[in-house]
Amino acid sequence: METNKKKLTPKQWFFGIIIHLWLGLMILAVIIPVMWVVGSSFGTSAAITDVKIFPSEPTLKNYIELLTETDFPLWFRNTFIIAALTMVCTSVLNMFTAFIFARFPFKGRKPLLMFIMVFTMFPSFLGLTAIYVIALNFGLLDSIYTLVIIYTAGSIPGNIFLARGYLLNIPRTLDEAAYIDGASKLQVFRHIVMPLSLPMMAFLALTAFMGPWFDYIMPRLLLSSNQNLTIAIELFNWTDPQSPLFNIPRFAAGSVLIAVPITTLAIFFQRFIVTGLTAGANKGE
């Protein structure tokens, strides 16, 4: 039985080799730093020059000290509360806002969308002074819930177009059928739109969780007491050679532990991420 195998030309072979070599380099560029951090977390030397990917005497001492001799569990809890609340609020609020812009024509909708688009072009750090002054005047400094409000509000301009594009792909006939049966707009959003928007909500949830989880600038600006500090602030202190807290192996152990929630969410949501990102790329009306 003959098999129709297309023979590759020398040009195709050459470009195929180049592409695979490039992909291999990119994989190494990602894997080697991860291996370095994981290996460092099991090391014993605090000197950065002595850190090795494969330590000669691996130990769990850094993890034990991290969890028992520092306030890492408290910082982890604070960061998780901020990221989890932001994830929930961002997913629901962004979808609800996108639902309004996608389903209800109202006067000024397009100018408002244009204003939001222009607003996203300004770097977020330009508003740090204004955010600090507002938090100071309203007594919201040194509160992890203030960060939740800021992260949630700041996510709307960047995600509304993606979520709206996704909702435009959901047939409006489903909404109209529900309205005929006596459903309210809120019931349509809750029982029809949200179940059909799980891929987009999963994408929004993952990105909303990652932002606060890794953010350093905003917690450093608004938080001051040790009981409200986040992981990023304290881990940064462990990387300063001039600080008495300088400890590379302990920093690496903390980095490994904070990667666990993100990795777990990415694995759980991976089947939704690509679907939500590509489906939301529709420009719509």
Sequence and secondary structure as in RCSB ss.txt:
>XXXX:A:sequence
METNKKKLTPKQWFFGIIIHLWLGLMILAVIIPVMWVVGSSFGTSAAITDVKIFPSEPTLKNYIELLTETDFPLW
FRNTFIIAALTMVCTSVLNMFTAFIFARFPFKGRKPLLMFIMVFTMFPSFLGLTAIYVIALNFGLLDSIYTLVII
YTAGSIPGNIFLARGYLLNIPRTLDEAAYIDGASKLQVFRHIVMPLSLPMMAFLALTAFMGPWFDYIMPRLLLSS
NQNLTIAIELFNWTDPQSPLFNIPRFAAGSVLIAVPITTLAIFFQRFIVTGLTAGANKGE
>XXXX:A:secstr
         HHHHHHHHHHHHHHHHHHHHHHHHHHHHHHHHT     GGG  SS SS  SHHHHHHHHTSSHHHH
HHHHHHHHHHHHHHHHHHHHHHHHHHHH   TTHHHHHHHHHHHTTS GGGGHHHHHHHHHHTT TT HHHHHHH
HHHHHHHHHHHHHHHHHTTS HHHHHHHHHTT  HHHHIIIIIHHHTHHHHHHHHHHHHHHHHH  HHHHHH  S
GGG  HHHHHHHTT TTSTT  HHHHHHHHHHHHHHHHHHHHHHHHHHHHHHHHTT    
